[in-house]
Amino acid sequence: MSISSDSRRRHPSLRRRVMWWLLPPLVILLAVNAGLAYQGALLAVNRAYDRSLTASLKSIAESTHSLEGVVSVDIPYSAFDVVESGVQERISYAVIGPDGGLITGYPDLPSPPPPGDDGTVSIVDTVYRGEPVRLGIMSKRLYDPALPGGDRVTILFAETTEGRLGLARELFLDSMRRQLLLVGVGALLVILALGTAFRPLLALRERVRRRDEEDLTPVPDDDVPSEISPLIDAINHHMERLSAMLQARRRFLADAAHQLRTPLAVLTTQAEYGLRQNDPEEMRRTFASLLGSIRGARRMTNQMLALSHAEAANGLIQEKSRVDLCALAREVALELAPLALAKRIELAFEGPDAPLEIDGNAAMLREMLANLIDNAIRYTPAGGHVTAAVGAWRQWVALRVCDDGPGIPVAERERVFHRFYRILGQGDSEGSGLGLAIVREIVWAHGGTVALQDGEDGRGLCVEIEFPREDAPPAA
């Protein structure tokens, strides 16, 4: 299986995700709409049937009379006409006299209390003989003083609900068929719209796939949706960092090939010269010189590796933690104290007792401090002074390394940050011209600044570095 097909299998497409996100809410909406549609259809059917039921009640009421205490009911055939529905409804009725006795109709028909007003119809749902029915109740005043127990009769009229429910189902199904048709058309339009919306992304994918493996130019965003522009910007930013890292790698390889050629040639010459000697004393001097060259080559190799790591990490540091710069500078100064004692140099450290923390990489910061203090010791003559100081200043943690060496002319202070650049006539033979280049790369990788200043009383050199302080107090 290819990588692309395996990736598609593990990660569903965005189109499919959109469809899956739309499907559950759409199903819920359809279910809610179906319930509301059925209730609406049933309400409309009940209104139509209730008009017929009300008409039947009033027709019976108009045919109910009383004369000298005798109630007569002449039920018209029109009272039994119901809305046509294709279902034979079963109809029941009853007329109850003022004394509560049945005048005509079904004696077991439920008789809820009639409404108080004369001529007002009340319709309720109830059960009669095990079947649901729609029951209408109406009260009529006969105005006959000869009637015992009053002059009101109660008229009941009930009909089964098969026709109502059947008609409601037909209306509901007709409505759902139209709605499902609309949903299907809408889903088709959504699919077509998604295909059109994702077409620029597919074209962008093909353009990126057809690129050469060394092509890190920015991806054009002139034909992508605005929602994708932030992603394109992030990709382009990442490609810029990759391009800078690859350029640093190429520069490192080119410089390494150029700078290592001379030390290797010197080592070869010294070894060949030593092999030709027969005098043990001359051979000892030759091998002592060879050992010095090896140490210089080893130092330059170590610094080149440190510079390569610092350049690659510039802006790309992933492993960061809270680092106490004051404690770290004190520790590095103690480690290099034997080198200062060997040259009879006074190495001092100045810093507060409280920690001064920054966000950074402890290993890289240690490399930076080691290069600064080591350079200061190497370029300071015997009997001189080297001072490393750490302090806080507003939103910054400041680091100063000062020495009594020859210093660096103002015109040369920018060039000394270039790799393998050394000022003519200064420094020991083991220098590689990489120390300050490593320092600047590490400072930049931590978002700081570095500057070169004159030492105290205009003597020597001071390297001043400032790092942003996360826990800085608010500015006054």
N, C-alpha and C positions, 0 to 999 in steps of 0.2 A: 504494500500500500504506500502511495506517495505521501509526502509530508502535507501537501495542501489538502488532499482528500481526508487524511487523518485529522487535520485541524478542523475541517468542516464537520467531521463526525463528532468531535468533542465539543465544538462550540456552534450551536445553532445560529442560523443567519438572523440578522436584525429584522428582516421581513417576517420571518417566522415568529420571532419574539413579539413583534407588534401585533400580529394576528392572535397569538395566544393571550396577550394582554387585553385585546379587544373582545375576545370570545366570551369569557365569564361574565363581564358586565353586560354584554349584549344578551346573553341567555337570561340573566336576572331581570333585565328590563323587559324582555319578551314575556317572562312569566308574570311579572307585575302587570304589564299591559294586558295580558290575556285575562287575568282575574278582573281587572277594571272593565275590560270590554264585555265580559260575560255579565257582570253586575249591571253595566249600562244597558245591555240588550234585554236582560230580565226586567229592569225597571221600565223600559219603554213598552215591553209587551204587557206588563201589569197595568200600566196606564191605559193602554188601549182596551184591554179586557175589563178593567174596572169601570170604564165608561159604559160598556154594555151591561155590566152587573148593576151599576147604579140606575141605568135606564129600566132594567127589569124590576128593580125594587120600586121605583116610582110608578111604573105601570101597574103593579099589583096594588100599590097604595091608592092610586086613582080609582081602582075598581073595588075598593073596600068602603062600605057604607053602613050606616046604622039607622034603623027606624023603629021607634018605640021600644028600645032596649034589645032589638034583634040585629045582630051584625051579619051582614051578607058580603060574600067575597066572590067576585066574578073574574077569575084569573084569565087574562087575554093570552092568546097563543104567541103574541109578539114578545111576551116576557121570557119565553124560552129560547129566543134567538140569541146566539153567541157569535163571537168573531169567528169567521171561517179559518180553520187551521188544518183541516184534513183529519182531525181526531174527534171522535164522538165524545163530547163531554157529558158527564153524569151530573144532573142538576137536582138539587133538593131545595125545598122551601117550607116555610111554616108561617102561619099567622096566629099570633097569640093574643087572646082577648084581654080586656082590662083586669079581669079577675085572675089572670095567669093560666087560664085553660086554653087548650089548643082549639082553634076554630077550624083550621084546615091545614093540611101538609103533613110533614114527617114529625112524629112526636118526640123522637130521640135526637133531633137536631140540636147541637149546642146552642145555648141562649145566653150570651154575655149581656151585660147591662147595655141598653140602648143609649145613644147620645141624648142629652137633655132637650135640645132644641127640636121643635117640630119641623120635619122635613129634612133634617140633617142625616147624612148617610155616613156610617162608620164601617170600614172594611178591615178585616183582620185575617191572619193566617191561622188555621187550626186543623185538627184532625177529626174526621168523621168516618166511622166504621172502618178504621185502620188505614184510611187514605188521607193524604194532605188535600185540603180544600181551601178555597178563598171564600170567606163568609162576609156577607154584607148585612148590616143591621140598620133598621130605620123605625122611627116612632111616628105615629100619626094620630092626631086628635080628631075624634068623630063628632064632638059637640052634641051629644045626646044625653040629656040629664037622666034618662030612664035606665041607662046602663049601670049595673051594679059594680062598685069598686073603681069607678072613674070612667073617663071617656077616651082613654088612649089604648091603641093596639100597637103591638110590636110585630114588625114584618122581618122575616129572616129569609135570605136567599144565598145558597152556597153552590159552588161548582168546583169540580176537580181541576187539577192543574196540569194534566198531561199536555193539553194543547198549548198552554202558556210556555211550559218548559221546552216543548218541541220547537215552537216558533223562536224562542230565545236561543236555542242551540243553532238553528239555521242562521239567524242573524249573526251570532258569534262566529260560526265557521266561515261565513262570507267575509266578515271583517278580518279574520285571521288569515284567510287566503290572500286578501289584498295586502295585508301587512307583511306576510312572509315573502310575497313577490317583491315588495319594496325593499325588504331586508336583503333578499338575494341580489337585486340590482345594485343596492348600496354596497354590498360586499364585493361585487364585481368591480364597481368603481373604485373602491378602496385598494383592491389588488392592483388595478391599473395605475392608480395614483402612486402606490408604493414602488411599483416597477419604474415609473417615470422619475420619482424622487431619488431612487438609488442608482439610476443610470450614470450620473456624474461620478459617483463613488466607484462604480465598476470600471469606468474609463480611467479614473485615477489609479486604481489598482493595477490595471494593465500597463499604464505608463511607468509606474514604479517597478513592476516586474521586468519590463524590457530594458531597464537601466543597466549600465555596466557596473560591475562590482566596485569599481573605484570612483564612481560618479556620486559625489556628495553635495552636489549643487542643490539649492533650495527647491522644494516641490512647489510648483505654481498653484495658486489658489484662486485663479480667475474664473474657474468653471465649476466651483463646488458650492453647495448651500452655505449660507452664513453660519448655520449651526456647526458645521464642520471646520470652519476657519480656525477656531482655537486649537483644534487637534492638529491641523496643518502647521500652525505657528509653533506648537510644541515639538512636532517632528522636525521642523526646520531648525529650531534652536538646538535640539539634540544632535542633528547632523552637523551643525556648526561646531559644536564641542567635539564631536568625533573627528571632524576635519582638522581642528586645531591639534588634537591629540596625535593624529597620524602625521601631521606636519612636524610636530615635536619629535616623533619617533624617527622620521626621515632625517631631520637635522641631527639628531643624536647619532644615528648610524654613520652619517657622513662625517661628522666631527670626530667620532670615535675612530673611524678608519684613518682619518688624517692625523689625529693626535697620537695614536698608538704606533704609527709607523716609525716615528723618530725614536721613541724609547726602545722599541724592539730592535731597531738597527744598531743603537748604541750598545744594547745588551749583547747582541751578536758579535759586534766588534770587540768588546771587552773580553768575551769568552774566548774568541779566536786568539786574541793577543795573549791571554793567560796560558792557553795551550802551547804557545810557542816559547814560553819562558822556561828556563832551566834553573834560574836563581830562585830559591825559596822565598827570599825577602821580596823580590819583585813580584813573584806570584801572589804573596800575601797582600801586597798593595793593590795588585790588580783585582783580586777577589773582594777586597774591602770596597774598592770603587764599584765593583759589580753589585755588591750588596746594597750600596747606596742607591744605585740606579734601580734596583729591584724594588726597594722601598718607595722610591719616587713614583715608579710605575704603578705599584699597588695602591698608593694614596690617590693617584689620578684616576685609577679604575674605580676605586670606591666612591670617589666624588662624582664621577660620571654616572654611576648607577644611582647615586642619591639624586643627582640633577634630573635624570630620566624619570625617576619616581615622582619628584616634585612637579615636573612639567606635566606629567600625565594626570596628577591629582589636582592641578590648578582649576578650581571651580567644580571639581567632581568628587570631593571628599565625601565618602559615605559613612565611614566609621568615626563619628565625632562623639566627644564626651566633655564633661566639665574638667578642665585642666587648671591646676593652680600654677600660674606662670612664675610666681615668686618662689615657690618651693622647687620647681623644676630648674630655674636658673641657679639657685643655690646648690642644687645637687650636681649640675653639670660643672659649675665652678670648682667644687670639691674634687670631682673626678680629674680635672685638668690641672689641679694645683701642683702635682709632681712635675709636670712640664714647665710650669712657671718657676718652681724652685730650682730646677736644673739650670735655668738661665739667670738665676738670681733676680727674678722679677717679682715685685710685690703685687699679688692678685687679691683684690678686695671685692666684697659684695655688699650692696646696700639695698635694703628692702624692708617693708613693714612686717610686723609680726602676724598681722591678719592675712588670710589668703586672698589673692587676687585672681579670680577665675575667669576663664574665657571658654567659649565653645571651640574645640579644635581636636586635632589628632596629636596625641602625646608623643608618638615616635617621630613625627615630622618636626614638631616643635623642638624636640631634643636635638635633632640633626641641625636645625637652624642655630640653636644656642651653641652647640659644639663648634660649628664653623666660625661663628662670630668670635668666640673667646679664643679658639685656636689660632685664627688669623691675627688677632690682637697680640697674642704671645709671640708668634713667629716674627712679626714685623716690629716688635718693640726691642730695643737694644738691652743688653744686660744692665741690671740696676734700675730699670724703668718701672713704670706703674701701669697696671691694667685694672680697670674698675667696671664691674657689671652692676647695674642698678635697675630696680623695678619699682614702679609707682603707678598711681591712678590719677587721671586728669580728666574731669568732666565725664564724658561718655566713652573714655578710652582707658586702656591699660597700656602704659608706656614702658619701653625697655631701652636702656642705653648701655652701650659697651664702648668705653673710651680707653685710649692707650697713649703712650709717649713716643710712638714710632715716627717715621718720616712723614706721615700724613699722605693725603692725596690732593693734588692741585684741583682747583675748582673746574678747570676745563676737562679734567679726566674723570670726574665723579659719575658721570652717566655711562661712560664707556666701561668702567670697571665692573658694571653689572652684566656685561656681555660675556658669553662663554669663552674661556681660554684667552681672555684679554689680560695682559700683564703690562704694568708700566715699566719701561726700560730703565734699568739701573736700580730697581728696587726689588726687595724680597729675596728669599733664599732659593736655592736651586731646586728644592723639592716642590715648590708651588706649582699649581696647575692652572690657576686663573679661573677656578670654578666656584670658589667659596662664596663670593657675593652673589653670583648667579643663582646658586642653590638657595641662599637666604631670600632673595627677592621672590623666587617662585613660591617658596613656602609661605611668605608673608602674603602674597597675592591670593594664594589658595585659601587663606583664612580671612580674607576681606580687609587686610591691614595695609598700612603704608610704611615705606622705608625711605630714609633720607640720610645723607652724609653731611656732617658738620665738622668744623674745626674743633680740636680738643681745647682743654683749658689753657688759657693764656696764649691761644693761637698755636699750640704745639700738639702734634699728633692728630688723631682722627677719632670722631665720635659717630657711631652708627645709632641712629634714633629710629625706633620702630613703635608703631601704635596699632593696637588691635581694638576692635569695637567691643564694648563692655555691655553684656546683656542685662546685668543687674545694676546699671548705673543709676544714681539718684537723679531726680528731675533737676533740670538746669535752673539756676537761680534767675 
